[in-house]
Amino acid sequence: MPFNPNNVVVRTTGQSMWTTLTDLHYLGPEGDWLVPAGFVTDFASIPTFVTWLIPKHGQHTLAAILHDWLIAHPVVPPRDTDRIFRRVLGELGVPPVRRALMWAGVRAAAILNPSRRAQWWRDFPAVAAISLLALPIVAPASILAIAGVAAYKAAERVAAAAGQK
């Protein structure tokens, strides 16, 4: 196991943020990194409408925390950070399709962040291919999830308005 310990203790720091209460040490072929206690993470930055497929935390949580730390402390270039993330997902036993989708997601998100955008075009063909292959599987359920979340939010607004009378 590349992580020592192979778990981390966290506490909620807000609605979707977490603070590590213990150190997380990663020793891999490309680096030896310590995510110190006190680091704030959102685990995996997964859009709500896709959490039916890839939850914000799970088998991939340690890789997500390390990825967040490598972004916050750029000791390797952004493209390498995302490649390391994909490799660590594999080391944690994340299945190959989910691993590819998560890597494509972080590479696609890199285009929106000026500090992570360098050399993004080099991965565009792979990100586009993975996205196009996943589209028939992910899009229908995601559209239903978006509609369901919208209906739920509408119901909450109605219930809140009814409760204020």
Buried (B, 14 or more C-beta within 10 A) or exposed (E): EBBEEEEBEBEEEEEEEBBBEBBBBBEBEEEEBEBEBEBBBBBBBBEEBBEBBBBBBEEBBBBBBBBBBBBEEEEBEBBBBBBBBBBBBEBBEBEEEBBBBBBBBBBBEBBEEEEBEEEBEEBEEEBEEBBEBBEEEBEEEBEEBBEEEEEEEEEEEEEEEEEEE
